[in-house]
Amino acid sequence: MKNKNIQIKLTEETLDLSECVNFVSSDSVGGIVNFIGTVRNQTKGKTVLRLDFEAYEPMAVSEMRKIAEKALEKFDIQKIVIHHRIGVLKISEVPVIISVSSSHRNAAFEACQFAIDTLKETVPIWKKEHFEDGEIWVSANP
């Protein structure tokens, strides 16, 4: 059964912060916290040219949904969005957005932190960093 307070997306399309904020917004919300991950131009002193994100899609979506459900159970939040992009991303593009709403800000901050930390640990999304002198897979989750 689909929870109406959760929105999950894994896509090759550009992520839209306003879509995320609109989903979590309501008259009863006192705070919205957004985490926006961006592609940076350096890792450990090496120039990054681009990133490739790959995922085992059915499991990734399932795991993202589990994270959102756990956040709703664990924290006093109203709604949560977890969107992640796959494919080739250039410097400054956005691979992940997490938006959380709650009556009071602390719950939204805590749930957002929980969601991104857990996503990095458990969701089968892999990142390949491309440098001028080669490439390397990083953040290889289960």
C-alpha positions in Angstrom: 0.0 0.0 0.0 1.4 3.4 -1.0 1.8 6.0 1.7 0.4 9.4 0.6 3.0 11.2 2.8 5.9 9.7 0.9 7.2 10.5 -2.6 10.1 8.5 -4.0 11.7 9.0 -7.4 14.7 7.5 -9.2 15.2 9.1 -12.6 17.5 10.2 -15.3 15.7 13.6 -15.5 16.8 16.8 -13.8 15.6 17.0 -10.2 13.2 19.8 -9.3 13.4 21.3 -5.8 10.1 23.1 -6.2 8.3 19.8 -6.9 9.8 18.4 -3.7 8.8 21.5 -1.6 5.3 21.6 -3.0 4.8 17.9 -2.1 5.8 18.4 1.6 4.0 21.7 2.0 0.7 22.2 3.8 -1.0 24.7 6.1 0.0 22.6 9.2 3.7 22.6 8.4 5.9 24.8 10.6 9.2 23.9 8.9 10.6 22.3 5.8 14.2 21.1 5.6 15.8 20.3 2.2 19.1 18.5 1.6 20.4 19.1 -1.9 23.4 17.1 -2.9 25.5 18.6 -5.7 28.4 17.3 -7.9 31.6 19.0 -6.7 34.6 19.6 -8.8 37.2 18.0 -6.6 37.8 14.8 -4.6 40.9 14.4 -2.4 42.7 17.1 -4.4 41.9 15.6 -7.8 39.8 17.5 -10.4 36.5 15.8 -11.1 35.1 16.0 -14.6 31.8 14.3 -14.1 30.0 11.6 -12.2 28.1 8.5 -13.4 25.4 7.2 -11.1 24.0 3.6 -11.6 21.4 1.8 -9.5 19.8 -1.5 -9.1 16.5 0.3 -9.7 13.8 -2.0 -8.1 15.8 -2.5 -4.9 17.0 1.2 -4.8 13.3 2.4 -5.0 12.3 -0.2 -2.3 15.1 0.8 0.0 14.4 4.6 -0.5 10.8 3.9 0.5 11.9 2.0 3.6 14.0 4.9 4.7 11.1 7.3 4.2 8.7 5.0 6.1 11.2 4.6 9.0 11.7 8.4 9.1 7.9 8.9 9.4 7.8 6.3 12.2 10.9 7.6 14.1 10.5 11.3 13.8 7.5 13.6 14.3 7.3 14.6 10.6 4.4 15.0 8.2 5.8 14.3 4.7 9.1 13.2 3.1 10.5 13.2 -0.4 13.5 11.3 -1.6 14.5 11.9 -5.2 17.8 10.5 -6.7 19.1 10.9 -10.2 21.0 8.3 -12.2 23.1 8.7 -15.3 25.9 11.2 -16.2 25.9 14.4 -14.1 28.2 17.4 -14.7 29.8 19.6 -12.1 27.1 21.5 -10.0 24.3 19.3 -11.1 22.0 17.7 -8.4 22.0 14.0 -7.8 19.8 13.9 -4.7 17.1 16.0 -3.0 15.5 15.1 0.3 12.7 17.3 1.6 11.0 16.8 4.9 8.2 18.8 6.6 7.1 18.9 10.2 5.2 21.0 12.7 8.5 21.9 14.4 11.9 22.3 12.8 13.9 19.9 14.9 12.1 16.8 13.7 12.5 17.9 10.1 16.3 18.4 10.5 16.7 15.1 12.3 14.7 13.2 9.7 16.5 14.8 6.8 19.9 13.9 8.3 18.7 10.3 9.0 17.4 10.0 5.4 20.6 11.1 3.7 22.9 9.1 6.0 20.9 6.0 5.6 20.5 6.4 1.9 24.3 6.5 1.5 24.7 3.3 3.7 21.9 1.1 2.3 20.6 2.1 -1.1 22.2 0.3 -4.1 23.3 3.3 -6.0 26.9 3.5 -7.3 28.9 6.5 -8.3 31.8 6.6 -10.7 34.0 9.7 -10.5 35.8 10.6 -13.8 39.1 12.5 -13.5 41.5 13.8 -16.1 43.7 10.7 -15.5 41.2 8.0 -15.0 38.0 7.0 -13.1 37.1 5.2 -10.0 33.9 3.7 -8.5 33.1 5.1 -5.1 30.2 4.8 -2.6 29.5 1.3 -3.7 26.6 0.4 -1.4 25.2 -3.1 -1.0 
